[in-house]
Amino acid sequence: MNLIKNAVAALAVVLFPSFAVAAPWVVDSAHAQAKFTVKHMMVMDVVGTLGKVSGGIELDEKDPTKSVIDVTVDVEPNTQEAKRDGHLKGPDFFDVEKFPKATFKSKKIAKAGKDKFKVTGDLTLRDVTKETTFDLTLTAPFEHPFTKAPVRAVTATTKINRLDFGLKWQAPMANNALLVGNDVKIELAAEITPKPAEGAEAAKEEPKKEEAKPAPAKK
């Protein structure tokens, strides 16, 4: 049945290309990263990563501005300093136990140059949703050297005010300086690949059945 469905879909692409505009591309979580940067004492940048990035893009090849992006990030802050990371995971900041995921769902995409776009959508962090715009770059597809499948690279950046999302902890300093900056830069980078056809992954993972071997003859 899947072979028939795939054959019909392929035929539709050839005969009716105007209908075959959107195709799902998924994030390769093994080659993806979410990163944040914030000022410490208004002096230096502290850079950290979050956790697993998943989701993907319903990519309209003819008109990328009609594409739809839906991404989820596991909130697991890591700044390579255990005490600070513990504080970031707690109620003063991300409150990971209550809000383990961050999401972004696009609502509008506008062209901003060659392979560049302004992507506006809903960013949800700590159960607070705010409209946010990312500057996104999407490369043309290239061939993976091992799988031979097409691969694209996506990078996206934005800046948010952490207070808007309930990350309000602060410590007093002289001259009204901030121990933790309010502006936070967010960067996402990922490789994306076409979503496997329905049933393809299951077929790949299904163990091969061993042929029944005749019982050894009794001596």
Summary of the structure (lengths in Angstrom):
residues: 219
radius of gyration: 22.9
end to end distance: 48.9
largest distance: 95.6
contacts: 560
relative contact order: 0.17
helix: 17%
strand: 47%
